[in-house]
Amino acid sequence: MKKAVILFSLVLILLGTGCHKKPKITKTIEGNLLTYYEMSDGTWKCDDHIYKYRLELTGRMSNAAKDTTFVWLSNLKEITFERSMKAAGLSSYSGDYFSPDEAVLVEME
């Protein structure tokens, strides 16, 4: 009886570890900077990083004739347009840039 309980417990453990489904790519987007993917669980993927959010930030830079849009994949819920602009390459201060785990710029218009 003891062996049957142990065997049954092992089977349950093995079944439980195999139930987690890996997210699949549902859409491929060819951004003008990087290719990225929408995943079946609602996340976004670029290179080997997974991001929770896709953020489109539109605004006008000083002295610009038209608006600029930045598309970021991000694990940060919010990014300001000013921070986005600096992190896109318009800052000489390295502290203004995002680490790959925080955010990645995939499109800019």
URURHU-V520100 format. One record per backbone hydrogen bond with DSSP energy under -0.5 kcal/mol. CO is the residue of the C=O (numbers start at 1). NH is the residue of the N-H. If there is no record, write none. Layout:
CO,NH
CO,NH
This chain:
1,5
2,6
3,7
4,8
5,9
6,10
7,11
8,12
9,13
10,14
11,15
12,16
13,17
14,18
16,19
19,21
24,40
27,38
28,30
29,31
29,36
34,31
36,29
37,45
38,26
38,27
39,42
43,39
44,51
45,37
46,49
49,46
51,44
53,74
55,57
55,72
56,58
57,70
59,61
59,68
61,64
68,59
69,109
70,57
70,72
71,106
71,107
72,55
72,74
73,104
74,53
80,84
81,85
82,86
83,87
84,88
85,90
86,89
86,91
92,94
93,96
94,97
99,102
99,103
102,75
102,76
104,73
104,106
106,33
106,34
107,71
